[in-house]
Structure formats: structure tokens, C-alpha cells
């Protein structure tokens, strides 16, 4: 997703980076929402080969659009690099230089937590629902709610980042996760609780992408967003590994996810504090 965002933001002014990131992120979730049941239908009707070939045809059909995007010049982005009185660098910035920035390290902390949170839930939500004595349909419905509400959450956050400080928007998203997990821990474990929990989490699910990408672009220039935001995605994936793996360890040794829920809430609180601490020019 960092490559798509990196290509798309080259064609828009700097202050529109977060909106474009949110749009791409929402489109990704919408694609997942559409194609997951479609591929399942192909598998049930025909075979995995036909399902795979259908996805290949969709990928081929998208290639002309990719050519159109990558064929655009970066003149628009370059000319807008100092919009709103914010001087945004256009020279190439390496990872070592970026990592020396306190702001960039704080963004990595937040995205690490995001990966931990997302992978833990995607991997272990069905098991957590089962431990509550609820049918498996509750888990599938909750995951579907997360997917569809993420579309609206990503779009809304992309718009909010154009009006408010991105660091404050990002910190608020992590705080909402803290409150959602605490709500779940103390609420009765019913179907309604799971659906409310899923809907709230869905609005923040990958809505952290627009402000994070926007902050990286604002701090280091749109030319560097693919590489530097891609490296924050590496932190995200390290967190994802730990979220999925430690969730299994928790069940194996404690027969419960309780300590993982509290760890998730604690990390989200740390991510919120780190995000609020990011200092950027003007309204970024």
C-alpha cells in the first residue's frame, strides 16, 4: 500500500496527502470486502484454479490505470511543496537521516502498535468469540463489520487531517482503541457487545494510515514517502508478528486472552502518547 500511496501523492498538493492516503486505504478495504466473498463463491462453484485466474484477470485489467498513475510527472507535488507556508524538503532522504528524527521514531512506535493490534484481532478474534460461548457467525459478522466500517473511518480521517493536526488525529485514534478494549473487558460478552466493539475498532482499524503517511510526507517530502512510509510498515509487520504469535502463547499457557487484551490497551496508550508528542510544522 505504501507504493500506491507514494505514487498517488506525487500528483496532489502536500496538504491533500492525508486525504489521498485515506481514499486509497478505504479502497483497499472495500476491495477486500468485495473480493473475499466473490473468491469464496468461485471456490465453491468451480476450483481454486479458476478463482486464482479470476484474480489474475482483475490484476491485468488494472495495469492501464497503474501506467496512467506512474506516467504522471511530479511537477504538481514539487510546486506544492511549500504550500500553506510549510517548507517540505524535496531532496532524497535516507533512512539513517530520517531515523535521527525524533518524530520519525515516534511514528514507528505508533505503527508497531497498530500492527500488533490488527494481527492479534484478525488471527484470534474467532477464538475469543468461541471462548465467550458464542456461535462462529458472530466472529464472521464482527470481522465483516470491521472491514466495512474501516472504509468510512479511513475516508473520515482523511478529511479530518485536512482540518486538524495530523498528530492529534493519530493520537485520538489510538485513544479510541484503548477505550474500545477497556469497554470490551468490562462489558458482558454478548453478540451486541462484539458488534459494538467491532464497529468502533473498524473506524480506527487502518485509519491510522492517512495521518501517518501524511506526517511522513510532510516531514521528509513526497519524494521520500514510498521508502520512509514503507519502512514504518516494516515496524507495523514486526508488531503484527508479535500480536499473532503472543496471542497463541497466551492461550497455550493461560487458556485466556485477558493479558493480551490488556497488553493491547497498554500499547495503544503508549502509541497515543507518542503520536501526540510528534512535533511538526503548522497544521501537519
C-alpha positions, 0 to 999 in steps of 0.5 A, a space after each residue: 500500500 505504501 507504493 500506491 500511496 507514494 505514487 498517488 501523492 506525487 500528483 496532489 498538493 502536500 496538504 491533500 496527502 492525508 486525504 489521498 492516503 485515506 481514499 486509497 486505504 478505504 479502497 483497499 478495504 472495500 476491495 477486500 470486502 468485495 473480493 473475499 466473498 466473490 473468491 469464496 463463491 468461485 471456490 465453491 462453484 468451480 476450483 481454486 484454479 479458476 478463482 486464482 485466474 479470476 484474480 489474475 484477470 482483475 490484476 491485468 485489467 488494472 495495469 492501464 490505470 497503474 501506467 496512467 498513475 506512474 506516467 504522471 510527472 511530479 511537477 504538481 507535488 514539487 510546486 506544492 511543496 511549500 504550500 500553506 507556508 510549510 517548507 517540505 524538503 524535496 531532496 532524497 532522504 535516507 533512512 539513517 537521516 530520517 531515523 535521527 528524527 525524533 518524530 520519525 521514531 515516534 511514528 514507528 512506535 505508533 505503527 508497531 502498535 497498530 500492527 500488533 493490534 490488527 494481527 492479534 484481532 484478525 488471527 484470534 478474534 474467532 477464538 475469543 468469540 468461541 471462548 465467550 460461548 458464542 456461535 462462529 457467525 458472530 466472529 464472521 459478522 464482527 470481522 465483516 463489520 470491521 472491514 466495512 466500517 474501516 472504509 468510512 473511518 479511513 475516508 473520515 480521517 482523511 478529511 479530518 487531517 485536512 482540518 486538524 493536526 495530523 498528530 492529534 488525529 493519530 493520537 485520538 485514534 489510538 485513544 479510541 482503541 484503548 477505550 474500545 478494549 477497556 469497554 470490551 473487558 468490562 462489558 458482558 460478552 454478548 453478540 451486541 457487545 462484539 458488534 459494538 466493539 467491532 464497529 468502533 475498532 473498524 473506524 480506527 482499524 487502518 485509519 491510522 494510515 492517512 495521518 501517518 503517511 501524511 506526517 511522513 510526507 510532510 516531514 521528509 517530502 513526497 519524494 521520500 514517502 514510498 521508502 520512509 512510509 514503507 519502512 514504518 510498515 516494516 515496524 507495523 509487520 514486526 508488531 503484527 508478528 508479535 500480536 499473532 504469535 503472543 496471542 497463541 502463547 497466551 492461550 497455550 499457557 493461560 487458556 485466556 486472552 485477558 493479558 493480551 487484551 490488556 497488553 493491547 490497551 497498554 500499547 495503544 496508550 503508549 502509541 497515543 502518547 507518542 503520536 501526540 508528542 510528534 512535533 511538526 510544522 503548522 497544521 501537519 
